[in-house]
Amino acid sequence: MFTPRLPSANRRDLLVDVTARQWEWIFSYPQYHLSQTVSANGQDELVIPAHKKVQFVLRSYDPFHSYDIEAGVIHSFWVPAFGIKEDVIPGETRYEYIVANHTASYQTNPEVRVQCAEVCGPGHPWMEAPMKVVTAGQFKAWVAKQQKLQAAAGA
């Protein structure tokens, strides 16, 4: 008998919501009340701690515009450094899980990034986002900085 692979109920896992939209990846961290994380230059940024199970919740839609979900396009969540690739299809939720066993960054290894691997329109070649795998302490400091940025933007 086949048992479907369900998302983890372990609250200690890091949950990262990943939204694919033309032509951008949006990363949110619901456990930390972060709706969209960005680097110092305003680019969408994915940061995860090393040695912790991360559950990616993958969806394809554009939260900033109203449109017919049937008109959405397929993207593909690909992290070359980790050898994971999952199609992200409008109207579906998909999951990927990883545990990174060491720190890394796009600056030290260009394969440490999120890249769309499904041709999704004219902006497809630029649909990528840098990624960082950091220590637990660095992740905690990054979350605090993102929370301050988000609070300032909402004020």
Salt bridges, closest charged atoms under 4 A:
ASP17 OD1 - ARG59 NH1 3.52
GLU24 OE1 - ARG21 NH1 2.63
GLU45 OE2 - LYS132 NZ 3.48
ASP62 OD1 - ARG21 NE 2.94
ASP62 OD2 - HIS65 ND1 2.99
GLU86 OE2 - ARG94 NH1 3.09
ASP87 OD1 - LYS85 NZ 3.85
GLU92 OE1 - ARG94 NH2 2.88
GLU128 OE1 - ARG113 NE 3.47
